[in-house]
Structures are given as structure tokens and as C-alpha cells.
């Protein structure tokens, strides 16, 4: 049973922020509710008020300008999976969204809720990190921008303050010369590992490399040291460089033993999927 609560309908982002400021810890934002309602049902969180933001137009929109796709926080995973602009400009994200849980969850759950909850076993953040996405946040003191890598601080935690609202995520399109790939393995609809790779080539060698890994440790992370090690390498050297990076990857990713796999298994599979995703990204960059 879900404990009783009062539902407050917010008609604008300023309404929602004002209610958050007024009610403090007694209120939670209600978008898709796929995670929130489970937590309420099992008494893992308590809230006397839910602030419904689903009817705020700007939070449910997908807009494109100057090569950047701005995704409202209340846009569902299903919308991102099927939207023609997202499929054309952000194909890795559309692919990742198509693999989120099941059709019921995708039709109800929102990108903003997914990122604010920051479940370590989640797909979208890994791809968004490779795109250098930025979170747009509103609070009592106005709006601020936060790089997604800084917004996601740890397991189930973000930089979002109690009286702040995530408005949108701005996702720049990968430059034209890039190829990308998103790969994951899962168990019972929950990802055990997700890897996103994007590369550009110069004279047959890797030029710019972007890599992110999610679901292994407390949060999704960019692999900046490995990106640097791969710069200038031939595709045939990818496997060797990844193997040489295993120790630093373990320290960075902090793999966790859980029902989806042991830490050693996750670290091993990370190397396997990184290699596969990089080779697919190289192939896509040459098309």
C-alpha cells in the first residue's frame, strides 16, 4: 500500500519551484513515477505531497537548435525511442532508450526522473555523457547549467537541491566525422553493463575518442584516461590498450558485487564491451 499523499498540480516551472521551496522535504516531484511509486509503496521514501509536473508544456517538449537537442525533463523514454529528430541526430540515445526495461516503463518513465533518481543500473546517462550533455536546473535563485558528469554525483544522488527542478537536458549532436556505438548486457530487464563509444579517425588512426561506462559502479562515468591512451592508436591496438588499462579502470569504476554480477565479472565484461563498441564506432566512422 502507498501511504496517503496530496497531489499538487503545477502549471509552470515557477509553480513547481515555489511548491518545492514551500514544502521542503515533505514534497517530491512526480513525473513518470515509475521509480517513485515503488519507493513509496515499500516505504523507502516518505512524502506527504507529490508535485505533478506532467502538464507543464516546456518539460514535455523536444526542441532542436544549432545542432543541440533540448529534451524536457518530463519527456518519456518511449518518446525518445521513437522521435524522428532524436533518431536522426542522436541515434545512440534512441537505441539506448529502446532498451530501457519494457514498453510499459518506457511509456510512463521520463528521462528527467531517470537522471534525478540516478539508479546506477540505468542506460541513458552513459550515452549522454559521451555527448557532453548539460542539465538545465531551476531553483528559487534562478536557473543554472550543470555538465551531466557533475550533475550525477553518486549512487542515487545528484547535485539537485531539495528546492530545485530539472528542466531539461541539452544534448549536442556528435560531430559529422564521428561514429558511435552503444552496447549493453542485461538480466531481467536491468542492465548489468552499458558502454558508449564515439570516435573520429585521422589517417586511419583513432583521433578523438569518447568513452563512458555505466551500471558497473555507483554511477556512469567518462573514461578520460583511457580516451587519452587511445588517441593516435591504430584500431588493431585497441585490445592491447584496454587490457593495459584494467587496473586503472577498476580504481575508477569501483565495480560493485550485486545480484547482476560480481565485481570481477563486471570488470572483465567492461573490457570486452569496450573493445566491441570501439570497433563498431570505428566502422561507423568510416561509413
C-alpha positions as CSV (number, residue, x, y, z in Angstrom):
1,X,0.0,0.0,0.0
2,X,1.1,3.5,-0.8
3,X,0.7,5.9,2.2
4,X,-1.8,8.7,1.6
5,X,-0.4,11.9,0.0
6,X,-1.7,15.1,-1.5
7,X,-1.2,15.7,-5.3
8,X,-0.4,19.2,-6.3
9,X,-0.8,20.1,-10.0
10,X,2.0,22.5,-11.1
11,X,1.1,24.6,-14.2
12,X,4.5,26.1,-14.7
13,X,8.1,25.5,-13.7
14,X,7.9,28.5,-11.4
15,X,4.8,26.9,-9.7
16,X,6.8,23.7,-9.1
17,X,9.8,25.5,-7.7
18,X,7.7,27.6,-5.4
19,X,5.9,24.5,-4.1
20,X,9.3,22.8,-3.5
21,X,10.5,25.8,-1.6
22,X,7.3,26.0,0.5
23,X,7.0,22.3,1.3
24,X,10.7,21.3,1.6
25,X,11.4,17.7,2.4
26,X,7.7,16.9,2.6
27,X,7.3,17.1,-1.2
28,X,8.6,15.1,-4.2
29,X,8.4,15.8,-7.9
30,X,6.0,13.5,-9.7
31,X,6.8,13.0,-13.4
32,X,6.5,9.4,-14.7
33,X,6.5,7.9,-11.2
34,X,8.0,4.5,-12.3
35,X,10.7,4.6,-9.6
36,X,9.0,7.0,-7.1
37,X,5.8,4.9,-6.6
38,X,7.8,1.8,-6.0
39,X,9.8,3.5,-3.3
40,X,6.7,4.9,-1.7
41,X,5.0,1.5,-1.8
42,X,7.9,-0.1,0.1
43,X,8.3,2.8,2.5
44,X,11.8,3.5,1.2
45,X,10.9,7.2,0.9
46,X,8.1,9.2,2.5
47,X,6.3,12.2,1.1
48,X,3.1,14.0,2.1
49,X,2.9,15.8,-1.2
50,X,3.6,14.9,-4.8
51,X,4.1,17.8,-7.2
52,X,2.8,16.8,-10.6
53,X,4.8,18.4,-13.5
54,X,3.5,16.3,-16.4
55,X,1.2,19.1,-17.7
56,X,3.9,21.7,-17.9
57,X,4.4,22.2,-21.7
58,X,8.1,23.0,-21.8
59,X,9.0,19.9,-19.7
60,X,7.4,17.6,-22.3
61,X,9.0,19.0,-25.4
62,X,11.9,18.1,-27.6
63,X,13.5,21.0,-29.4
64,X,16.4,21.3,-31.7
65,X,18.6,24.4,-32.3
66,X,22.2,24.8,-33.6
67,X,23.0,21.1,-33.5
68,X,21.8,20.6,-29.9
69,X,18.6,18.7,-28.9
70,X,17.0,20.0,-25.8
71,X,14.9,17.3,-24.1
72,X,12.4,18.3,-21.5
73,X,12.6,16.6,-18.1
74,X,9.1,15.0,-18.5
75,X,9.7,13.5,-21.9
76,X,9.2,9.7,-21.8
77,X,11.7,7.1,-22.8
78,X,9.2,5.9,-25.4
79,X,9.1,9.4,-27.0
80,X,12.9,9.5,-27.2
81,X,12.9,6.0,-28.7
82,X,10.5,7.0,-31.5
83,X,11.0,10.7,-32.1
84,X,12.3,11.4,-35.6
85,X,14.6,14.2,-34.5
86,X,16.2,12.1,-31.8
87,X,16.6,9.1,-34.1
88,X,18.3,11.3,-36.7
89,X,20.5,13.4,-34.5
90,X,21.1,11.2,-31.5
91,X,20.9,7.6,-32.8
92,X,22.9,6.2,-29.9
93,X,20.4,7.7,-27.4
94,X,17.4,6.4,-29.4
95,X,19.0,2.9,-29.3
96,X,19.7,3.1,-25.6
97,X,16.1,4.3,-24.9
98,X,14.6,1.5,-26.9
99,X,16.3,-1.0,-24.5
100,X,15.1,0.6,-21.2
101,X,13.1,-2.0,-19.2
102,X,9.9,-2.7,-21.1
103,X,7.3,-0.9,-23.2
104,X,5.1,-0.1,-20.1
105,X,8.1,1.5,-18.3
106,X,9.2,3.3,-21.4
107,X,5.8,4.7,-22.0
108,X,5.5,6.1,-18.5
109,X,9.0,6.8,-17.2
110,X,10.7,10.1,-18.0
111,X,14.3,11.0,-18.8
112,X,14.3,13.6,-16.0
113,X,13.1,11.1,-13.4
114,X,15.7,8.6,-14.6
115,X,18.6,11.1,-14.2
116,X,17.3,12.6,-10.9
117,X,16.9,9.1,-9.3
118,X,20.3,8.1,-10.7
119,X,19.9,4.4,-10.3
120,X,23.4,3.0,-11.1
121,X,21.7,0.3,-13.3
122,X,20.4,2.6,-16.0
123,X,21.0,3.2,-19.7
124,X,20.5,6.9,-20.7
125,X,23.2,8.6,-18.6
126,X,26.0,6.6,-20.2
127,X,25.2,7.7,-23.7
128,X,24.5,11.3,-22.6
129,X,28.0,11.6,-21.1
130,X,29.6,10.8,-24.5
131,X,27.5,13.6,-26.0
132,X,28.8,16.1,-23.3
133,X,25.2,16.7,-22.3
134,X,24.2,19.6,-19.9
135,X,21.5,19.6,-17.3
136,X,19.3,22.8,-17.1
137,X,18.1,23.4,-13.5
138,X,15.8,25.9,-12.0
139,X,15.5,27.0,-8.3
140,X,14.5,29.9,-6.1
141,X,17.6,31.8,-7.2
142,X,17.1,31.3,-10.9
143,X,18.5,28.9,-13.4
144,X,21.8,27.2,-13.7
145,X,23.6,24.8,-16.1
146,X,25.5,21.7,-14.9
147,X,27.5,19.3,-17.1
148,X,25.9,15.9,-16.7
149,X,29.1,14.4,-15.4
150,X,29.0,16.8,-12.5
151,X,25.2,16.6,-12.0
152,X,25.4,12.8,-11.3
153,X,27.4,12.6,-8.1
154,X,26.9,9.1,-6.8
155,X,24.6,6.2,-6.3
156,X,21.0,7.6,-6.2
157,X,22.4,11.2,-5.7
158,X,22.8,14.3,-7.8
159,X,23.7,18.0,-7.3
160,X,20.0,18.9,-7.4
161,X,19.0,20.8,-4.2
162,X,15.7,20.0,-2.5
163,X,14.1,23.2,-3.8
164,X,15.4,22.8,-7.4
165,X,13.8,21.3,-10.5
166,X,15.5,19.7,-13.5
167,X,14.1,21.5,-16.6
168,X,15.8,19.8,-19.5
169,X,18.9,18.1,-20.8
170,X,20.7,19.7,-23.7
171,X,22.4,17.1,-25.9
172,X,24.9,18.2,-28.6
173,X,24.9,16.1,-31.8
174,X,28.2,14.3,-32.3
175,X,30.4,16.0,-35.0
176,X,29.8,14.7,-38.5
177,X,33.1,12.8,-38.7
178,X,32.3,10.7,-35.6
179,X,31.0,7.2,-35.4
180,X,29.2,5.9,-32.3
181,X,28.1,2.7,-30.6
182,X,26.1,1.8,-27.5
183,X,26.3,-1.8,-26.2
184,X,24.9,-3.4,-23.1
185,X,24.1,-6.7,-21.5
186,X,21.2,-7.2,-19.1
187,X,19.4,-9.6,-16.8
188,X,15.7,-9.5,-16.1
189,X,15.4,-6.2,-18.0
190,X,18.0,-4.4,-15.8
191,X,21.4,-3.6,-17.4
192,X,24.4,-5.2,-15.9
193,X,26.7,-3.1,-18.0
194,X,26.4,-0.3,-20.6
195,X,29.2,1.1,-22.8
196,X,29.0,4.1,-25.1
197,X,31.8,4.9,-27.5
198,X,32.3,7.6,-30.1
199,X,35.4,8.1,-32.2
200,X,36.8,10.1,-35.1
201,X,39.6,9.0,-37.3
202,X,42.6,10.7,-38.8
203,X,44.8,8.9,-41.4
204,X,43.3,5.5,-40.3
205,X,44.1,6.1,-36.6
206,X,41.9,7.0,-33.7
207,X,41.7,10.8,-33.3
208,X,39.2,12.0,-30.8
209,X,37.8,9.3,-28.5
210,X,34.9,9.5,-26.1
211,X,34.0,6.6,-23.8
212,X,31.6,6.1,-21.0
213,X,30.6,3.1,-18.8
214,X,27.6,2.7,-16.7
215,X,26.0,0.1,-14.3
216,X,29.3,-1.2,-13.1
217,X,29.8,1.0,-10.0
218,X,28.0,3.8,-8.2
219,X,27.4,6.0,-11.3
220,X,28.1,6.3,-15.0
221,X,31.5,7.8,-15.8
222,X,33.5,9.1,-18.7
223,X,36.9,7.2,-19.1
224,X,39.1,10.2,-19.8
225,X,42.4,8.5,-19.1
226,X,41.6,5.6,-21.5
227,X,40.4,8.1,-24.1
228,X,43.8,9.8,-24.0
229,X,45.6,6.4,-24.2
230,X,43.7,5.5,-27.3
231,X,44.4,8.8,-29.1
232,X,46.6,8.2,-32.2
233,X,46.3,4.4,-31.8
234,X,45.6,2.1,-34.7
235,X,42.3,0.1,-34.4
236,X,44.4,-3.0,-34.2
237,X,45.9,-1.7,-30.9
238,X,42.5,-1.2,-29.2
239,X,42.5,-4.6,-27.4
240,X,46.1,-4.2,-26.1
241,X,45.5,-0.7,-24.7
242,X,42.3,-1.8,-23.0
243,X,44.0,-4.7,-21.3
244,X,46.8,-2.4,-20.1
245,X,44.2,-0.1,-18.5
246,X,42.4,-2.8,-16.4
247,X,44.0,-1.7,-13.1
248,X,43.1,2.0,-13.6
249,X,39.6,1.1,-14.8
250,X,39.0,-0.9,-11.6
251,X,40.0,2.0,-9.4
252,X,37.9,4.5,-11.4
253,X,34.7,2.4,-11.9
254,X,34.6,0.9,-8.4
255,X,32.8,-2.2,-9.6
256,X,30.2,-3.5,-7.1
257,X,29.2,-7.1,-6.3
258,X,25.4,-7.4,-6.6
259,X,22.7,-9.8,-8.0
260,X,23.6,-8.8,-11.6
261,X,27.2,-10.0,-11.2
262,X,30.4,-10.0,-9.2
263,X,32.8,-7.0,-9.5
264,X,35.4,-9.2,-11.3
265,X,32.9,-10.3,-13.8
266,X,31.7,-6.8,-14.4
267,X,35.3,-5.6,-14.9
268,X,36.0,-8.4,-17.4
269,X,32.9,-7.7,-19.4
270,X,33.6,-4.0,-19.4
271,X,36.9,-4.7,-21.3
272,X,35.0,-7.0,-23.7
273,X,32.3,-4.5,-24.5
274,X,34.6,-1.5,-24.7
275,X,36.6,-3.3,-27.4
276,X,33.5,-4.3,-29.3
277,X,31.9,-0.8,-29.0
278,X,35.1,0.9,-30.1
279,X,35.4,-1.3,-33.2
280,X,31.8,-0.7,-34.1
281,X,32.3,3.0,-33.6
282,X,35.3,2.9,-35.9
283,X,33.3,1.1,-38.5
284,X,30.5,3.6,-38.3
285,X,33.0,6.5,-38.6
286,X,34.2,5.1,-41.9
287,X,30.7,4.8,-43.4
